[in-house]
């Protein structure tokens, strides 16, 4: 069983809001709308309602690369990179780190 935690996340000096173990892309952006006509869109749709804590490293990297829920998922990605081994789902070694680095290079 995972430890329940709730915290206000600070990112670039602003409070993003309360995030807990049940935070999902859907809870931040709203329900999925429209078709999922590509494999990429299907993967995103399938993970849309998954709590951040339960997303694979691949899906965190994918959402970040697609600029979806960036502030909140960047916090999750940094937490994983700082404290967890990779889960083996990335398409290539370092994919999650690359997604984070690309955002930082873009000034996010």
Short mmCIF file of the C-alpha atoms (twelve columns), coordinates in Angstrom:
data_MODEL
# 
_entry.id   MODEL 
# 
loop_
_atom_site.group_PDB 
_atom_site.id 
_atom_site.type_symbol 
_atom_site.label_atom_id 
_atom_site.label_alt_id 
_atom_site.label_comp_id 
_atom_site.label_asym_id 
_atom_site.label_seq_id 
_atom_site.Cartn_x 
_atom_site.Cartn_y 
_atom_site.Cartn_z 
_atom_site.pdbx_PDB_model_num 
ATOM 1   C CA . UNK A 1   0.000   0.000  0.000   1 
ATOM 2   C CA . UNK A 2   1.325   3.428  -0.912  1 
ATOM 3   C CA . UNK A 3   1.699   6.105  1.693   1 
ATOM 4   C CA . UNK A 4   -0.896  8.856  1.297   1 
ATOM 5   C CA . UNK A 5   0.557   12.296 0.902   1 
ATOM 6   C CA . UNK A 6   -0.865  15.682 0.053   1 
ATOM 7   C CA . UNK A 7   1.226   18.756 -0.547  1 
ATOM 8   C CA . UNK A 8   1.164   22.105 -2.247  1 
ATOM 9   C CA . UNK A 9   3.755   21.971 -4.997  1 
ATOM 10  C CA . UNK A 10  5.897   25.005 -5.710  1 
ATOM 11  C CA . UNK A 11  7.306   25.393 -9.186  1 
ATOM 12  C CA . UNK A 12  9.304   28.380 -10.390 1 
ATOM 13  C CA . UNK A 13  8.155   30.337 -7.372  1 
ATOM 14  C CA . UNK A 14  4.406   29.793 -7.780  1 
ATOM 15  C CA . UNK A 15  2.141   27.397 -5.999  1 
ATOM 16  C CA . UNK A 16  0.663   24.860 -8.383  1 
ATOM 17  C CA . UNK A 17  -1.845  23.509 -5.930  1 
ATOM 18  C CA . UNK A 18  -2.558  20.477 -3.866  1 
ATOM 19  C CA . UNK A 19  -1.406  17.241 -5.417  1 
ATOM 20  C CA . UNK A 20  -2.033  13.881 -3.864  1 
ATOM 21  C CA . UNK A 21  -1.707  10.291 -4.901  1 
ATOM 22  C CA . UNK A 22  -4.915  10.552 -6.950  1 
ATOM 23  C CA . UNK A 23  -3.865  13.512 -9.131  1 
ATOM 24  C CA . UNK A 24  -4.462  12.646 -12.784 1 
ATOM 25  C CA . UNK A 25  -4.194  14.508 -16.065 1 
ATOM 26  C CA . UNK A 26  -7.985  14.358 -16.192 1 
ATOM 27  C CA . UNK A 27  -8.317  15.993 -12.771 1 
ATOM 28  C CA . UNK A 28  -6.153  18.895 -13.978 1 
ATOM 29  C CA . UNK A 29  -7.251  19.316 -17.593 1 
ATOM 30  C CA . UNK A 30  -10.612 17.597 -17.753 1 
ATOM 31  C CA . UNK A 31  -11.901 14.473 -19.462 1 
ATOM 32  C CA . UNK A 32  -10.414 13.203 -22.702 1 
ATOM 33  C CA . UNK A 33  -12.187 14.666 -25.723 1 
ATOM 34  C CA . UNK A 34  -12.142 13.464 -29.287 1 
ATOM 35  C CA . UNK A 35  -10.751 10.448 -31.051 1 
ATOM 36  C CA . UNK A 36  -7.412  8.812  -30.419 1 
ATOM 37  C CA . UNK A 37  -6.442  8.150  -34.008 1 
ATOM 38  C CA . UNK A 38  -2.753  7.381  -33.482 1 
ATOM 39  C CA . UNK A 39  -0.879  5.049  -31.173 1 
ATOM 40  C CA . UNK A 40  0.553   8.050  -29.322 1 
ATOM 41  C CA . UNK A 41  -2.917  9.478  -28.721 1 
ATOM 42  C CA . UNK A 42  -4.225  6.060  -27.669 1 
ATOM 43  C CA . UNK A 43  -1.450  5.739  -25.075 1 
ATOM 44  C CA . UNK A 44  -2.215  9.214  -23.746 1 
ATOM 45  C CA . UNK A 45  -5.959  8.513  -23.619 1 
ATOM 46  C CA . UNK A 46  -5.383  5.200  -21.823 1 
ATOM 47  C CA . UNK A 47  -3.277  6.932  -19.144 1 
ATOM 48  C CA . UNK A 48  -5.413  10.092 -18.871 1 
ATOM 49  C CA . UNK A 49  -7.191  8.924  -15.699 1 
ATOM 50  C CA . UNK A 50  -4.204  7.152  -14.118 1 
ATOM 51  C CA . UNK A 51  -2.879  8.699  -10.886 1 
ATOM 52  C CA . UNK A 52  0.545   10.282 -11.463 1 
ATOM 53  C CA . UNK A 53  2.069   7.955  -8.901  1 
ATOM 54  C CA . UNK A 54  0.908   4.947  -10.962 1 
ATOM 55  C CA . UNK A 55  2.046   6.211  -14.370 1 
ATOM 56  C CA . UNK A 56  4.996   4.451  -15.935 1 
ATOM 57  C CA . UNK A 57  8.189   6.397  -16.544 1 
ATOM 58  C CA . UNK A 58  7.361   6.107  -20.253 1 
ATOM 59  C CA . UNK A 59  4.014   7.848  -19.792 1 
ATOM 60  C CA . UNK A 60  5.448   10.613 -17.612 1 
ATOM 61  C CA . UNK A 61  8.064   11.229 -20.332 1 
ATOM 62  C CA . UNK A 62  5.399   11.042 -23.047 1 
ATOM 63  C CA . UNK A 63  3.078   13.543 -21.375 1 
ATOM 64  C CA . UNK A 64  6.003   15.900 -20.764 1 
ATOM 65  C CA . UNK A 65  7.206   15.582 -24.360 1 
ATOM 66  C CA . UNK A 66  3.686   16.397 -25.554 1 
ATOM 67  C CA . UNK A 67  3.524   19.357 -23.127 1 
ATOM 68  C CA . UNK A 68  0.593   17.922 -21.175 1 
ATOM 69  C CA . UNK A 69  0.210   18.936 -17.498 1 
ATOM 70  C CA . UNK A 70  3.829   20.070 -17.569 1 
ATOM 71  C CA . UNK A 71  4.185   21.858 -14.209 1 
ATOM 72  C CA . UNK A 72  2.680   19.005 -12.228 1 
ATOM 73  C CA . UNK A 73  4.298   16.159 -14.175 1 
ATOM 74  C CA . UNK A 74  7.665   17.899 -14.080 1 
ATOM 75  C CA . UNK A 75  7.484   17.744 -10.294 1 
ATOM 76  C CA . UNK A 76  6.631   14.022 -10.529 1 
ATOM 77  C CA . UNK A 77  9.461   13.398 -13.003 1 
ATOM 78  C CA . UNK A 78  11.996  15.173 -10.794 1 
ATOM 79  C CA . UNK A 79  10.819  13.188 -7.770  1 
ATOM 80  C CA . UNK A 80  11.340  9.951  -9.701  1 
ATOM 81  C CA . UNK A 81  14.725  10.956 -11.066 1 
ATOM 82  C CA . UNK A 82  15.901  11.996 -7.606  1 
ATOM 83  C CA . UNK A 83  14.615  9.036  -5.614  1 
ATOM 84  C CA . UNK A 84  13.607  6.023  -7.709  1 
ATOM 85  C CA . UNK A 85  15.268  3.625  -10.127 1 
ATOM 86  C CA . UNK A 86  13.775  3.626  -13.627 1 
ATOM 87  C CA . UNK A 87  10.896  1.178  -14.048 1 
ATOM 88  C CA . UNK A 88  12.080  -0.327 -17.350 1 
ATOM 89  C CA . UNK A 89  9.255   1.094  -19.483 1 
ATOM 90  C CA . UNK A 90  11.204  3.807  -21.312 1 
ATOM 91  C CA . UNK A 91  11.789  3.155  -25.008 1 
ATOM 92  C CA . UNK A 92  15.451  4.052  -24.472 1 
ATOM 93  C CA . UNK A 93  17.649  4.601  -21.425 1 
ATOM 94  C CA . UNK A 94  17.351  8.164  -20.210 1 
ATOM 95  C CA . UNK A 95  14.028  8.970  -21.903 1 
ATOM 96  C CA . UNK A 96  12.514  10.514 -18.767 1 
ATOM 97  C CA . UNK A 97  15.650  12.566 -18.120 1 
ATOM 98  C CA . UNK A 98  15.667  13.683 -21.757 1 
ATOM 99  C CA . UNK A 99  12.049  14.875 -21.518 1 
ATOM 100 C CA . UNK A 100 12.883  16.900 -18.396 1 
ATOM 101 C CA . UNK A 101 16.080  18.286 -19.953 1 
ATOM 102 C CA . UNK A 102 14.215  19.352 -23.104 1 
ATOM 103 C CA . UNK A 103 11.727  21.321 -21.010 1 
ATOM 104 C CA . UNK A 104 14.514  23.003 -19.075 1 
ATOM 105 C CA . UNK A 105 16.305  23.849 -22.344 1 
ATOM 106 C CA . UNK A 106 13.059  25.465 -23.540 1 
ATOM 107 C CA . UNK A 107 12.976  27.564 -20.386 1 
ATOM 108 C CA . UNK A 108 10.113  25.733 -18.716 1 
# 
